[in-house]
């Protein structure tokens, strides 16, 4: 009987050990586990332009280079607005007027209080003068009492003199507000918006501008980028801007700002659901701005396409890859590539000429157009699981709503990621200024 119990216990122990072993093996072989960062590989043909000869594009909108935003003074109300949305204004054009009736009453009250303080100071000084005279004739036993009374009155005088200065400053502010009740424009431009009841931004807590004016003359382009796409975008990156109605009309520019401090807010508070296999994953979008080398021929509110300038305007032989994909720390250049088994591997490459303007290298050997490579990072380790951005494997947030462009092109970013600047933007006719939402350079003014 005792032997049977021992044998039974041994079988249970073995079963538990076997279960633990199976669990460990299952967890260690699970791709994209908690201890393994997901790595996404981009197509070499798309990165180097050796694929179908097409370029993925972003949607963008032309905006004013400068924007004047006017916020209301605290505790003041607007009496009259002299302009309307869409109206052109010049420097000095009256925009609106504050209601000064309440300020006028406050000014009268403050002037009365100032006069009262002044009279109080005179009374205190008279008392000091009287006590000083009485002290001279008082016996020595009362000298201390007189001294104490005089010092107390002198302290009161200093306090009232301080109150007098404070009240003077208050009167000066009220007078200035009344004199500047009419607010004038400090720039030439177009009235973009008028918010008669300004609200507060739910993300930043800042009060909405009462009135915004877009400067005329210099323009730049606004687009948006998701948090996953940022690895393919950087400040200083050259871009090409195409007209939506005539693809032969192009402009050049440079990415000058990626505003990660102000996510794009909208129906989902800036969160965009991916169209990949995991529809529950969301990604935040951020605005970026492109400074144009020339804005001749562009209109405020015009919708355009943007694409990274990879030298596609020039005929270049061979395969040219961005230097940021190439690791050259030890002197032997290599890239992180997806192997035939779907695992990450170091792939030695032979480099040719370096295009300093585009910061690309000519690849002489080591890569084919059909290969997939990963952006170098600390997560890149030999044997790591790789997901290709080709639609055949789960891509998480790297999916996105793709817009079919004329000629069979797709609106996105390198690697098939979401590159749409604004979902609503793609259905607005060119030249419509209704989508002009964000300034490229704010000029804050509080009258």
Protein Blocks (a to p, Z undefined) as FASTA:
>chain_A
ZZmmmmmmmmmmmmmmmmmmmmmmmmmmpghiaklccdddddfklmnopanopacddddd
dddfbdcdddddehiacfbdcbdehiacdehiafbdcdfklmmmmmmmmmmmmmmmmmmm
mmmmmmmmmmmmmmmmpcfklmmmmmmmmmmmmmmmmmmmmmmmmmmmmmmmmmmmmmmm
pccdfbdcddfbdcfbacddfklopacdfbdcddehiacddddddfklmmmgcehiacdd
ddfklmkbccddddfbdcfklccddfknopacdfbfblmbccdddddddddfbfghiaeh
iacdddddehlmpccehjdddfklpccknopacdddddfkopacddddddddddfklopa
cdfbhpafkbccddddfklcghiacdddehpacekjmgccddddehhiacddehhiafbf
blklmmgcehiaklmmbdfbdcdddZZ
